[in-house]
Amino acid sequence: MKTSFYRTFILTLLMALFAWSSTVYSAELKEDIKFIDLDGNETMLSDYKGKWVIVNLWATWCPPCLVEIPDLIMFHEEHKDKNAIVIGVNYEDIAISKVKAFAQEQMINFPIVRFEGKMDGITSPFGRVYGLPATYMVAPDGQVVAARTGMVDQKMLEGFMAKYTEMNPPAEAKNTTQKGEE
């Protein structure tokens, strides 16, 4: 009985820790990514350096995208003034007015943008798109450290950020630790 409990516990723990494992990677972008908001203003991915950037590709016709929106809203609200921002990339070819109306109906509080140029339904500046929703996690140093096709939630995003930060402490934290050991 005790052994069964421990096996179940360990299996559950491993599943939780490796929820991103099949999609975790580190990629250096060849060039900065340009986002264009729904009013035509341009921002660059590098503008957010120093914060986690959760880039979420979605479409109005995508049921799983609709399901994850409330979690992305809550995550963004909780982290936007601290350590992370959500950027929603509308990945479909529809009128901007329809995207604005959709964002307003869904009460989306994070920036909604599009990539520069025409979408082909297959690629993005982050690489191949295998389906929607697709989420890319960019660490504060600007490195793409995770990607996932499928839904994400607030707990998953926060858990990944915490684990990644624990395994890769910022340079100033390393320096403080090393000084304390001397």
C-alpha positions as CSV (number, residue, x, y, z in Angstrom):
1,M,0.0,0.0,0.0
2,K,2.8,2.4,1.0
3,T,4.8,1.5,-2.1
4,S,1.8,2.2,-4.3
5,F,1.3,5.6,-2.8
6,Y,5.0,6.5,-3.4
7,R,4.9,5.3,-7.0
8,T,1.8,7.4,-7.6
9,F,3.3,10.4,-5.9
10,I,6.6,10.1,-7.8
11,L,4.8,9.6,-11.1
12,T,2.6,12.6,-10.5
13,L,5.6,14.7,-9.5
14,L,7.6,13.7,-12.6
15,M,4.6,14.5,-14.8
16,A,4.2,17.9,-13.3
17,L,7.9,18.7,-13.5
18,F,8.2,17.5,-17.1
19,A,4.9,19.0,-18.4
20,W,7.0,21.1,-20.8
21,S,9.8,18.6,-21.3
22,S,8.9,17.6,-24.8
23,T,8.9,21.2,-25.8
24,V,11.6,22.8,-23.7
25,Y,14.4,24.1,-25.6
26,S,16.8,27.0,-25.7
27,A,17.0,29.0,-28.9
28,E,18.7,32.1,-29.8
29,L,16.7,34.2,-32.2
30,K,18.4,35.1,-35.4
31,E,16.9,38.6,-35.3
32,D,14.6,40.6,-33.0
33,I,10.9,40.0,-33.5
34,K,8.7,42.9,-34.5
35,F,5.2,43.0,-33.2
36,I,2.5,45.3,-34.6
37,D,-0.4,46.1,-32.3
38,L,-4.0,46.6,-33.5
39,D,-3.5,50.3,-33.8
40,G,-0.4,49.9,-36.1
41,N,2.2,50.7,-33.4
42,E,5.4,48.6,-33.5
43,T,7.2,47.1,-30.6
44,M,10.2,44.7,-30.6
45,L,10.6,41.6,-28.4
46,S,13.8,43.1,-27.1
47,D,11.8,46.0,-25.6
48,Y,10.7,43.6,-22.9
49,K,14.2,42.3,-22.0
50,G,14.5,41.9,-18.2
51,K,11.0,40.3,-17.9
52,W,9.6,37.0,-18.8
53,V,7.7,37.3,-22.1
54,I,4.9,34.8,-22.7
55,V,4.1,34.9,-26.4
56,N,0.8,33.2,-27.1
57,L,-0.3,32.5,-30.7
58,W,-4.1,32.2,-31.0
59,A,-7.1,32.6,-33.3
60,T,-10.7,33.6,-32.7
61,W,-12.0,30.3,-34.2
62,C,-9.8,28.1,-31.9
63,P,-11.7,26.5,-29.0
64,P,-8.6,25.7,-26.9
65,C,-7.5,29.3,-27.3
66,L,-10.8,30.5,-25.8
67,V,-10.4,28.1,-22.9
68,E,-6.9,29.4,-21.9
69,I,-7.7,33.2,-22.3
70,P,-8.9,33.6,-18.6
71,D,-5.7,32.0,-17.3
72,L,-3.6,34.3,-19.5
73,I,-5.6,37.3,-18.3
74,M,-5.0,36.3,-14.6
75,F,-1.3,35.6,-15.2
76,H,-0.8,38.9,-17.0
77,E,-2.7,40.9,-14.3
78,E,-0.6,39.3,-11.5
79,H,2.8,39.6,-13.2
80,K,2.7,42.6,-15.5
81,D,4.1,45.1,-13.0
82,K,6.6,42.6,-11.6
83,N,8.4,40.0,-13.7
84,A,6.4,38.9,-16.8
85,I,4.1,40.0,-19.6
86,V,1.8,38.2,-21.9
87,I,1.7,39.1,-25.6
88,G,-1.2,37.7,-27.5
89,V,-0.4,37.2,-31.2
90,N,-3.5,36.9,-33.4
91,Y,-2.5,34.3,-35.9
92,E,-5.2,34.5,-38.5
93,D,-6.1,36.6,-41.5
94,I,-9.2,38.5,-40.4
95,A,-10.0,42.2,-40.2
96,I,-8.4,44.1,-37.3
97,S,-11.8,45.4,-36.3
98,K,-13.0,41.8,-35.7
99,V,-9.9,41.1,-33.6
100,K,-10.5,44.3,-31.5
101,A,-14.1,43.3,-31.0
102,F,-13.1,39.8,-30.0
103,A,-10.5,41.1,-27.5
104,Q,-13.0,43.5,-26.0
105,E,-15.7,40.8,-25.6
106,Q,-13.1,38.5,-23.9
107,M,-11.9,41.4,-21.7
108,I,-8.3,40.7,-22.7
109,N,-6.0,42.9,-20.7
110,F,-2.7,42.0,-22.4
111,P,-1.3,43.4,-25.6
112,I,-2.8,41.9,-28.8
113,V,-0.4,42.1,-31.8
114,R,0.4,40.5,-35.1
115,F,3.7,39.6,-36.6
116,E,5.1,41.7,-39.3
117,G,4.2,40.4,-42.8
118,K,1.7,37.9,-44.0
119,M,1.0,34.7,-41.9
120,D,1.3,31.4,-43.8
121,G,-0.3,29.2,-41.2
122,I,2.9,27.1,-40.9
123,T,5.7,29.4,-39.6
124,S,6.3,32.2,-37.2
125,P,9.4,34.2,-36.3
126,F,9.9,31.5,-33.5
127,G,9.8,28.7,-36.0
128,R,7.3,26.1,-37.3
129,V,3.7,26.4,-35.9
130,Y,2.3,22.9,-35.3
131,G,-1.1,24.1,-34.1
132,L,-2.9,26.6,-32.0
133,P,-2.7,27.7,-29.4
134,A,1.1,27.9,-29.4
135,T,3.1,29.5,-26.5
136,Y,6.7,30.5,-26.4
137,M,8.4,31.5,-23.2
138,V,11.2,34.0,-23.4
139,A,13.4,34.3,-20.3
140,P,14.4,37.8,-19.0
141,D,17.8,37.5,-20.9
142,G,15.9,37.3,-24.2
143,Q,16.5,33.5,-24.7
144,V,13.5,31.4,-25.9
145,V,13.5,28.7,-23.3
146,A,10.3,26.8,-23.9
147,A,7.6,26.3,-26.5
148,R,4.3,24.4,-26.3
149,T,1.6,23.6,-28.7
150,G,-1.7,23.3,-26.8
151,M,-3.2,25.1,-23.9
152,V,-1.3,26.6,-21.0
153,D,-2.6,27.8,-17.6
154,Q,-1.4,30.2,-14.9
155,K,-0.1,27.5,-12.7
156,M,1.9,25.9,-15.5
157,L,3.5,29.2,-16.5
158,E,4.4,30.2,-12.9
159,G,5.7,26.7,-12.2
160,F,8.0,26.7,-15.2
161,M,9.3,30.2,-14.5
162,A,10.1,29.2,-10.9
163,K,11.8,26.0,-11.8
164,Y,13.8,27.6,-14.6
165,T,14.9,30.5,-12.4
166,E,15.9,28.0,-9.7
167,M,18.0,26.1,-12.2
168,N,19.4,29.2,-13.9
169,P,19.7,32.0,-11.3
170,P,20.2,35.5,-12.7
171,A,23.9,36.7,-12.8
172,E,23.5,39.2,-9.9
173,A,22.1,36.4,-7.7
174,K,25.1,34.2,-8.6
175,N,27.5,37.1,-7.8
176,T,25.8,37.7,-4.4
177,T,26.1,34.0,-3.5
178,Q,29.7,33.8,-4.5
179,K,30.6,36.9,-2.4
180,G,28.8,35.4,0.6
181,E,30.9,32.2,0.3
182,E,34.2,34.1,0.3
